[in-house]
């Protein structure tokens, strides 16, 4: 379970390292859940969550809290409003 949480957090943090400007349109995240043998897990509950965080640039409070169940391919799909962290 800790490995799955780490994987989800890594997926959420990685795009921030490569994004510097506010984007238009919704952000999308696809999470694939696998077991220790690499088999995809269907029916797993995946929570995409970012606790309320205030953007230091514009003082906008961001909050994401969504839950999905993985499909037959072991994937959960999320769409949410992106927040810009850096000035352009």
Buried (B, 14 or more C-beta within 10 A) or exposed (E): EEEBEEBBEEBBEEEEEEBEEBEEEEBEBEBBBBEEEEEBBEEBEBEBEBEEEEEEEEEEEBEBEBEBEBEEEBBBBBEBEBBBBEEE
